[in-house]
Amino acid sequence: MKRLQSTLAVLSAAAALGATSFAQAGATLDAVQKKGFVQCGVSDGLPGFSVPDAKGDIVGIDADVCRAVAAAVFGDAKKVKFSQLNAKERFTALQSGEVDVLSRNTTWTSSRDAGMGLVFTGVTYYDGVGFLVNKKLGVSSAKELDGATICIQAGTTTELNVSDYFRANGLKYTPITFDTSDESAKSLESGRCDVLTSDKSQLYAQRSKLAAPGDYVVLPETISKEPLGPVVRKGDEEWFGIVKWTLFAMLNAEEAGITSKNVEAEAKSTKNPDVARLLGADGEYGKDLKLPKDWVVQIVKQVGNYGEVFERNLGKSSPLQIDRGLNALWNNGGIQYAPPVR
């Protein structure tokens, strides 16, 4: 009898937990649809990723990911609002519900993925920590930086990466930390520090904002793995799936040769079964995500495929002129890869 009572108690608790989980599922999508826009956390000003343009609009690859989510949910990429966050406040803003998604050049790590109540939805940009120096310093390798004073943005994974690298190579350095990337870059420019360290994409971005960008060089070493991607709160699988598959849709569209210019025509006339499924001409794959049938069409039409987004924000058509490198598709020399829509 006691064993039966114990079993019933366990089943009752499990049922209650399941009911609670079910009740919580979909809370973010419901809230987003009710208010009519996606609230997106971005950086406090990083060219190529998220920075105000001359009109005050936030532009960059991270901002475009949020526009793509809005296009998927509402069919309108403009239904997004941005919160500019520094590195120290970004996670609190997401945890507290101030933002619906954090798309802010943020590194996917085990501690962030497992210990903060957050979950990463994919990789927008594969990066790594490097070093930016003035050419007059006369160094060509990070291993020549013994005794250097290094500017680092506080609250980032860069602090530990640099400490590990210098210790492993028997080098000494003096760190100076700042709350924002702009403060770090200005300190390099003023001569307060010898070196600026950050993800290489940020170094190229910050170099473009200096008075004399040609006086500075990014050293060849990449000392860490920094997969950067969107983040959502843990426990809402529905919203997690939407943000994740938005990025995957952009990658799959590029692989299939679907662009903002041809997506509508392809959706109407394609004979390719994979493309038909991707664009909603065949099947009901958007329904599983609680999205309209043409959700991928709206993403690509209004925002672009991954390659288009990369090129205009970071690539050869942008001031940063960054090579695709690891961020090329898997079938073109890189490691960007998305599961299929089917």
N, C-alpha and C positions, 0 to 999 in steps of 0.2 A: 504493500500500500504506500509506504514511504517513498519507494522507488518510483511508483507511478506519479505521486504528487510532485516529486522532484522533476520528473520528465515533463509533466504538464507545465510546471513553473518555467522551465527552460524554454519550452515551445512558446509560452505566452510572452516571455521577454523578447524572444527572437521576432515574434510577430509584431510586437510593439515597436521594436527597433526598425523592422522593415517598413512599417507604416510611417514612422517618422522620416525615414530616408526618402520614401516615396513622396511624402508631403513636401519635403525640401527640394526635391528634384525639379528642375525647370524654373526655379525661383528667379534666376537672373534673366532668362528670356522673357518671362512674364513681366518683370519690372521694366526691362528695356522696351518692350512693346507698349506698355502702358504709358511711359513718359515720352515715347516717340523718337528716341535717339540712343546711340551708343556713347557712353562716357569713356573716353580712352585716355589712359595715362601715358604720357610721352616724356622725352627728355626736356631739360631746361634750355635747350638750344644747341643741337649738334647737327651741323650741315650733313646732308645726305640721309640722315635718319629722321630727325624731326626738328625743324627750325622755322620760325616765322619768315615768310617772304616779304617782298616790298609792300604787299597789300595787307600784311598781318595774318595771312593764312598759313597754317602749319603744313609744311611740305617735307617729304622724305619717305624712305621705304617703310619705316615703322608707322608713320601716319597713314600711309597707303594701305597697310594691312588692316587698320581700323576702318578705313573707308570701304575696303572690300567686305568686311563683316557687315557694315551697314547696308551695302548693296545686296548682300545675301539675305539679310533679315527683312529689309524694307523695300528692296528694289530701288533704293536711292542712296548713293554713296555720300551724299551731303548730310545725311541724318546722323552726324557724329559731332560730338563736342570734345575738346581736348583739355586735359589738365597737365600743365608743365610741372614736372617733378624732378627734384635733384635725387642723387643716388641714395641718400640717407632716408628720404621720406617716401620713396616709391612703393615699398612693400606695405607699409602701414596704410597707404591710400587704398591699396587693393584689398587688404585684409578687412578694413573698416567698411568697405562698400562705397567709398568715395568714387572709385572708378570701377567699370565693369570688366575691363581688360587692361593689362599693363603691356604696352608694346613700346619698350624703351631700352633698346640695346642692352639687354639684361642676360647675363650668362646663366645657362642651365647647369646647376650643380646638384650633387646629392643632398646637401644640407638644405638648400632652398626647395628642392622638390619633395623632400621627406619631412622636414622639421618646421615648416612655416605655415602649414595649412594652405599651400599653394601648389599649382601643378603647371608645368610647361606644356604647350600644345604643339610644339615643333620647332624647327630651326629656320629662322628667316635669313640669317647670315652666319657663316662659319668664319670665325675670327681667331686672333691670338694676340697676346701681349707683346709689344715691341717698345722701341725707344726712339725718341725724336731729339736731335741735337743740332746746335748751330755748327755749321761747317768749320767755323774758326776754332772750334774745340779741337779739331785735328784728329778725330778718332774715326775708324771705319768699322769697328766691331764692338759689341756690347762687352766683350771680355777686356776691353781697354778702359772700362769705366771705374776701375778701382779708386775709391776715395771720392767719388762724385757725389754731388748734392742732387737729389732726385725729387721732382714734383710729382705728387700722386693725388688722385681724387679720393677723398675719404668715402668709406662705405662701399667699396668695390672689391672684387676678387683680386684686383691688381696688387694690392698691398701684400697679400700672402705669396702671390706668384713671384714678385720681385725679391721678397725676402728669401724664398726658397732658391731662386736662381743664384743670387749673390753668395749665399752660404754654400751651395753646391760647388761653386767655382772659386771659393776661397777669396772672395772680394768683399770690400767694405764700402758702405755708402751711408749717406745721411738723408733720411726721408723728410720731406716737408709736405704736409697734407692740406688739402683745400676742400671745401664743400662742393664747389662746382668745377666743371671742366674748363670754363672760361678763365676762372681765377688761376688755375694751374698753368694754362697756356700763357697768360699775361706775365706770370712769374718767370717763365722760361725766357720770354722776350725781354724782360727787364734785367735779366742776368742774375736774379735771385737764386736760381738753380741752374745746374749744368745740363740737366736732362729732364725731359717730360716723358713719363711712361703711361701707357694706357693700351687698350685694344688698338691694333694698327689702323682700323677704320677710323677711330677717333683721332688718331695722330694725323692722318691725311686731312681729316675735316678741320682740325684745329690749325694745321699748317696753312690751310687755305684762307684763314681769317687773320693771319699775321700780317704786319705791315710789309714785310719783305719775305714772302714764302720761299723764294729761291735760295735764301741764305741758310735754309734748314734741310736736313736730310733724315729720313727714317732708316735706322740701321738694319742690316739684313736679318738679324736673328728674330725668330718668333719663339718665345719661351714658354708658351702654354697653349692649351686648347680652350677656346672661348666660343662655344655654340650659343648664339644670341637668338632669342625667340620670344613670342608672346606668352603671357602668364595669366592664368585665371585662378579663382578660388577653388580649392578642393571641395568635393562633395556635390558638385552640380555637373553631372555627366552630360546632361543635355547641352548646356552652354559650352562646356569643354569640347564636345563634338563639333559644334558649329564653328568655333574659332579654329580648331584643328583642320577641319575639312575645307575651310575657306582658303587657308594657305596651300593645302594639297591641291585644291582646284586650280589655283594659279600656276602651280608647277606642272600639273597634268596638261593644262591648256598650252603652256609653252612647248612641252614635249610633243603635243599633237599638232603644233603649228597653228593653233587658234589664237588670233590676236584681236585687239580692240577694233581693228578695221574689217575683219572678215567673220567675226563671231556670229553676227545675225544671219548672214548668208549661209554659213555652215550649219547653223541650227535648223534651217529650213530645207537644205538640199543635200546634206552629207549622206554618203553611202557607207561610211565607215562605222561599224557597230560600236566601237569604243567611243568615238566622238559623239555618236547619237546618244549614248547613255550619259556621257559627260554633260552634254548640253540640254538634256531633258527631252530630246526628240523621241527617246525610247525609254520605257520604264518609269518608275515613280521614286527615284532615288532621293529626291529632295524631301519627299514626304517623311522618310525615316528620320530626318533631321528637323522636322517641323518647318521646312523652308519651301518656298514656291518652286514649281517645276522648273522655272527658268533661272534659278538662283546663280548658276555658274555663268550663264549668258550675261546677267546683270553685273557680276563681278568683273568679267573680262571687258565688257562693253564700256563700263564706266571708269574702271581703274586700270585694267590691263592684265596681261599674264605676268608671271614672275619675271621673265626676261625684260619685258617692257618697263616694269617698275624698277628693276635693278639699273637698267641702262640710263633712264632719265635722272635717277637720284644719285647713283654711285659710279656708273660706268663711263665710257669714253665720251658720252654726250653731256656729261656733267662736269662741273669744275673740279671734282675730286679725281676723275679719270682712273678709277680703280679697275684692275683686271678682274674678270669673273673668277679665275683661279678655282679654288675648291667650291665656289658657289655656281660653277657651271653645272649643267645637268649631268647625270650619271653616264649618259651615252655620248657626252661631249667633253670628257676629261675631268669632270668634277664629281662631287658626291651628293649633289642635290637630287633627291629621289622622293617620289610620292606614291603611296598605294593607289591602286586604280579605283575609279568610281564604277562599281558593278555589284 
